[in-house]
Structures are given as C-alpha cells and as structure tokens.
Amino acid sequence: MEAILKYFKLTAEQQRQVEMLEALYREWNAKINVISRKDIDNLYEHHVLHSMAIAKLIQFTPGTRILDFGTGGGFPGIPLAILFPDCDFKLIDGTGKKIRVAQEVCQGIGLKNCHPTQLRGEEEKGKYDFVVSRAVMPLPDLVKIVRKNMAAKQHNALPNGIICLKGGQLEEETRPFRNIVEINPISQFFEEEWFKEKNIIYLPC
C-alpha cells in the first residue's frame, strides 16, 4: 500500500478501495488461482501498482470508455477503475473462473464503473476509446482482434488506441508499427527494481 501512496494521491474512498484489495484477492486466490501463490505477497507492487503505471502515461478524461482485454483476475482494469471513477471500464476474459474473481472483487470494494464479463475478444462488439491489456498476446495479434472495437471520436490528450503492459524483448512484435508505436519504460515513473525491464506500449489506432 505504501508503494501506491508514494506515487498517487488518492481520495479517502480510493484509498479504502485499494486497501481492501489484498484481503479479497487472498480470499479468492485461495479458491481460484489467478495470481501465483508465490506472488500474492507482492500484490500491490507487481499487480496493482504495475496496472496503475498506465495512469502515468495518460489521465483519462471523464466519460472515457476503456476495454480491458484478457483481464484475468482484474488487471489492469480494476486498479485503473479505482483511479478513474468517472470513466467506464469493461473487463473481458474467456475464462469464467477468472471473471468471477474480478466480479467479486469489484462488488467487494463497491466499484460501480467496472464491468467484468466472460467474453472472448473476437465476440466483443462494443466501441472503446482505449483498449488496455497486460501481456496477453503479441501486439500484432491483439491489433487484429481489437481494431474493430476502436471508437472514432477522440476525448483525450492521446489519440484513441491500445495501451499494453509488457516486459522483455519487444523489437519483433513492435516492428510492424515502428513508425507510430511508443515504448515507455515504467522505470521512468517508478523506482522499484521490479519495474526495470517493464514497459508501457502505446499504439494509436
């Protein structure tokens, strides 16, 4: 929790919601494994703060619609929905068990602007200003699936597009978009060692 407060100024309600995440994820992770058993102790740094890194790249304007593609247990969608209560988040994943965890967490913390739904990306028909994801699949594959979901109207400082959290070597999967893709090292925002090779990929669509 300290790591979150070091980088973000939260309202009392946002702080309450973030503080509740650990107990809920521990409870549900014991029933349905969405975070590795070894990593649950690092929930705030490796999952919550990592998700919130997107808020260092863009401050979504009120009314922005965001699709979290392949959300798993709710990342990055749930932490972002806490930070941006005036935006609308739809979280999709093809695995029902994972979506149930995300639904229970949202209900547990009283998150009204976040809607976890069991759905494959190919089945999603809605239009969104941004698609966010966390290392779900290579960027070219993701673009093929979600290009149909990008809204034409612009509401934000950044043009509508895809924002991905990724680590490792990115040259191969970003090559098709090299003229327009942005690779933003998270280490420019957060000083913790774990973020050293983590990046935010932004691709306008």
N, C-alpha and C positions, 0 to 999 in steps of 0.2 A: 504493500500500500504506500509506503514511503516513496518508492520509486515513482509512483503515479503523481503524487503531490509535488514531487521535485520538479516535474515538467509541465504540470497542468494545474490551473486554478479552477477548482470545482465549486459548484454551489453545494449547499448543505444536502440537497436531495441527490445530486450526483455522487457526492462522497458516500452517502448512505447506500446507494445502489452498488457502487464499486466495492464497498466493504462487505456487502452481503454475498458477493460472487464466490468467495473462497469456500464458505460452508456449503453452498448449493452445489458447486462443482465437485467438491469432495463427496458429498452425499450421492449425487447422481453418477459420478465416475466409478463409484464402488459397485453400482448396478449395471451400468452400461459404459464400457471403456471408450471414452472419446479423447482422453488425454493419457499419455503413457503413465503408468504407475510411478515411474522414477521422476517424471516431470511435473507432477501435480504440485510438488513443493515450490516449483518455480512459476506458478500460475500467473502471478502479477507481472513478472518481468518478461517471461517467454511468450505469454499469450495475450494478456490484457494490454500491457504497455506496447508490445510489438504491434498489436492491432491499432492502437491509438497513434502510432507513428504517422499514419495517413493524415491525421489532423494537423501535422506539422507541414505537410505539403499543401493542403487545401483546407480552408474553412468553408464548409458547405453553407450556402445561404438558406434561410428558412424556406421550406417548401420543396427542397431538392429531393428527388426520388433516387434511391440507391438500391441496386440489386447485389446481394452478397451471394456469389456463385460458388457452390461447393462448401457451404459454411461449416460442415462438420457439427461440432457442438456449439457453434455460435460465434466463430471468429473469422474475420474481424468485425462482423456485423453488430454483435451485442455491445462491445466497448464503444464503438462509434455511435451507436444509437443513444447510449448514455451521454456522450459528449454533445450530440446534436439532437436535442429533444424536439426541435421544430422541423426536422426532416423525417422522411418516411423510408423505412428500411424493409425490404423483403429478403428473407434468408431462405435459400433453397439448397436442398441436398437430396440425392436419390435414396439415401439410407434412412428409413423410418426411425430407427433407434436413435440416431444422432439428432434428428429433428426433434424427437420427443425431449431430449435433454435441453436443447435450445428453447423449446416451448416452456418447459418447466422453470428454467432459469428466468426467462422473461416474465413469467407470471409471478415467480417468487420475489422479484425485485420491483414489480409494478411498472414494467417497461411497456408503455402504450403504443409507441411508434415503431415497433419491431414485430415482424410477422413471419415466423419460421414456418415453412411449408415443404412437405415432401414432394419434390418435383425434380425431374432431370432437366438440365439446361436446354435440351432440344425441345422440351414441352412448354417452356416459359414463353408466353406471348406478349407480356407487358412491355411498355416503353419506359426507359430509365435515363436519367442524366449521367449516372456513372455506374459502372459495374466494378465491384471490388472482389478480390479473392486472395487467398493465401496459399501459394504454391500448389494449386490444384492440378494444373497441367501445363505443358509448354504453351507459350504465348500464341503462336500461330494457330494451334488447335482451339484455344479459348476464343480468339478473334472470330474464327469461322462460326462458332456457336452463338456468340452474343451480339454480333454485328446487327442482327435483326432487331435487337432489343434497345438500340440506342435512339433516344429521342432527338429530334432535330432542333428544337428550341433550346436556347442557351440561357442559363440563370446564374452562372458562377464566373469567377475570375479566370479559371481554367476552362477551356473548351470541354464539352462532354467527351467522355472516354472511359478507358479501362485503367484501373489502378491495382497493381498486384504487389504483394509482399513476397520477395524471393531472395534466396541466397545462392551461393556458388557461382559457377561459370555461366554467364548469360549471353556471351557473344553469339553462340549458334542460334538461339531462339529469338534474339532481337535483330539478327541480321536482315530479315525481310523488311524491317521497319526502321532501319538505321538512320534514315533522314529525319524521322519525326519522333522516335521513342526517346524518353528521358529516363536515365538511370540515376536515382538519388540515393547515395549511401546513408543509411539510417544513423551511422556513427557521427554524422554532422549535427544530429539532433540530440542523441542520447550517448552518454559517455560510458555506459556499461560495456564490459569486454564482449559479452554475448552478441552485441549488435555489430561487431567489427566487419563481418562479411555479409551482412543483411542489407537488402536494398528495397526501395520503393520504385517500381516500374510504372511510368505513366505513358499511356499511348492514346492520343486524341483520336476519336473515331468519327 
